Amino acid sequence: MSEIEVNLKNEIGSDLGSRQKIEKLFKNINTNASKVIMNFEGVEFMGRSFAQEYLNQKHIANYEITEINLSEDIKKMFNIILELNNRL
C-alpha cells in the first residue's frame, strides 16, 4: 500500500480558485498510490468551483483521499457544496 502527500499550497498556491488546476492536479497524481493525503496547510482561500471540482474528482478517484490541515473556512466551503449536492 503506497501513500503520497500532496501539499496544495506548493502545488497550486494559497488561493484555490481554478477548477482547471484541481483537474490537472488529479490527472498528475500517481495512480499507483492507494492513499493520497491532501494537505491544505497554508491555503488561505478556496473558491466554490474549486471545491465542487475537488469533491467530484475525489468521488471518482480510484484511491482513498483524506484531507489534513483544513481551516474553518475550507471546511465550511466543503460542507456548503456537500449540502447542495444532497439537495439535488
C-alpha positions, 0 to 999 in steps of 0.5 A, a space after each residue: 500500500 503506497 501513500 503520497 502527500 500532496 501539499 496544495 499550497 506548493 502545488 497550486 498556491 494559497 488561493 484555490 480558485 481554478 477548477 482547471 488546476 484541481 483537474 490537472 492536479 488529479 490527472 498528475 497524481 500517481 495512480 499507483 498510490 492507494 492513499 493520497 493525503 491532501 494537505 491544505 496547510 497554508 491555503 488561505 482561500 478556496 473558491 466554490 468551483 474549486 471545491 465542487 471540482 475537488 469533491 467530484 474528482 475525489 468521488 471518482 478517484 480510484 484511491 482513498 483521499 483524506 484531507 489534513 490541515 483544513 481551516 474553518 473556512 475550507 471546511 465550511 466551503 466543503 460542507 456548503 457544496 456537500 449540502 447542495 449536492 444532497 439537495 439535488 
